[in-house]
Amino acid sequence: MLKINNLSVNVDNKKILDNFNLSIEDGEIHAIMGPNGVGKSTLSRVIMGDSNYMVEAGDIIFNGDNLLPLSTDERAKRGIFLAMQYPMEIDGVSNQDFLRTAISAINDKKIGLYDFILKCEKGTEELSMNKELIHRSLNVGFSGGEKKKNEVLQIKLLRPKFIILDELDSGLDVDSLRITSENIKQYKEDNPDTSILIITHHPKILEYLKPNFVHIIDNGKIIKTGDYKLSSEIEKYGYNYFKDKKNNMTKEEEHE
Amino acid sequence: MNRIRVVSNKIIPFDDSDIIINENNITFTNNGNYYIDYISCDNLDINFYVNDKVTVLLFEMSDSNSLNSNINYNLGKKSSLVVSKFYNNENTNEKVNIYLNKTLADIRYNFSSISNNSDKYLFNIYHLDKSTNSNIFNRTVARKGSSSNFDINSFVENGIKGCYLNQQTKIITLGDSNNKINPNMFIGEEDTTAIHSSVVGSVDNESLFYLMSRGVDYNTSVNLIVKGMILSNINPDMETRERILNILEK
C-alpha cells in the first residue's frame, strides 16, 4: 500500500528525516515510536502533503502512484487520512457543514441530509460523543478527548484506506483512549485491507491495536524494527537503550 | 424581529409602540429585536438612542454601490445594545460614534464586511460614565485590489472608573490588497480594563491544511473559512444568513 524510499526532509535548513525507508502492505498495522523531536510527526505531515516541509530526496508511493506531486486534498481523496495530534479549531465553520463537504468531496458526490444524519448519529453513539458537537464550530471549545473522538468520527464517515494516527493517545483519559481505540479496531475489522500507521511514544494504545510491526525512530531514521513485543521492551528499557545499542553497533562496524 | 427600512437615506416610519422615529433619530424605549435594511442609501445620517434599562438587538445590513454614513449610538443608564452589522458595498466611508452616556451602559458591536474597492471606517467610542463597557469586533474579507482602513479610538477620561474597553479587528486578505488598522485607546483613568488585537493576514495555513487533509479542495476550504469568519461574528437569522451566503457565493 505505502512505500517510502530514501526520504529526506528539511525544515528550516535542519534535516528531520534522513534517508528514511518504510514499507506498509495492505491490512498491516505499523507503529512508529520514539522520543520527542525525532521526526515522527514530520513523517505524518509529509505523507499528507504539508507544504511547510521540504522534501529534499526520495519518494512516497501509495498504491503504485507517487504522492509527492499531489496536493493535500488529492492525497485525502486517494484514501489517506491523518488523525492529527492537535486538531485545528476553526471558528464559524460548523462541524456539520465541514463533515458534509468533506464526505461529498471524498466520494465525489453530494451526500443526502437524511443519510448524513443517520451516519452521524451512529458514529457519535458508538464513540459516546455528545451529539451537540456536530452543530458546533469545528473543534471550537471541544475538550481534548472530544477533539480526538471527532477525528475518529471523521475516519468512520470518510472511510480511508490508510490511516495515520499521530499521537491519538495524547490528551486522552483512560476511558476515551479505550473508546477511540476500540472504534478504530472495529473499523479495521470491518475494512481488513485498511492499513494503519500509529505514531506514539506510549505503548498503551498498542495494547488495543496490536501492530504487526513496531519501529523505533531516532534522528530521522528507523534504528530498530520488531514485532509488538518491542513496545514492551521500550517501556522496560527506554529509548536510550536502543539508541546506545545502535551507536555501539555502528562503531563496531566502522572498526571492522 | 421588527423591520426598519431606510430607503434613499430616509427612515420609513412604521407603527411600533416600542420605538420613536423622528426624522433621522430612532429611540428605543423598550426591549426589542430590530432589523434595519439600508436600501439605496448613499449619504446616511442616523442617530440611535437606547433609553435607560433598555436592551436592544440591532441587525444592520447594507449591500449597495457607495455608502457615506455617519451613525451615532447613544446609550442610557444600564442599557445594553448589541449591534450586528454586515456590509457589502462597493465603497464605504463610515463614521461611527458610540456614546456610553450613563453608568453600566454596555455595547457589543459585531461588524462583518466584504471589502470590494475602498472602505474607510472611523470609530470613536466615548466612555462618559463609570462602569461602561464596549466590545468592538470587526471582521473584514478584503478582495484582491481593495483597500480597507480602520481607525478605532476609545476614550476614557480621568475619574471615569471601572470601564471595560475591548477592540478586536481582523482582516483576511484574498490576494494583494491595501489594509490598515489603527487601534487607539486614550485612557486617562487607571481603573480601566483594556484589551485590543489587530490582525491583517491571509487565510491561516494550518486551518487550510486541516480542511484539505479531509479532501476539501483549496477554493472550497478558503470559502468555508471566510464564510465562517463573517457569519460567526454576526450570527444572523436563517433568512439573513441565506442572503449573506448568496452574496458570498458571488
Interface residues (C-beta under 8 A of the other chain):
Chain A: M48 G49 D50 S51 N52 S71 T72 D73 R75 A76 K77 F81 L82 M84 P87 M88 I90 D91 G92 V93 S94 D97 F98 T101 A102 A105 I106 S137 Q154 L158
Chain B: N205 E206 S207 F209 Y210 L211 M212 S213 R214 G215 V216 D217 Y218 T220 S221 L224 I225 K227 G228 M229 I230 L231 S232 N233
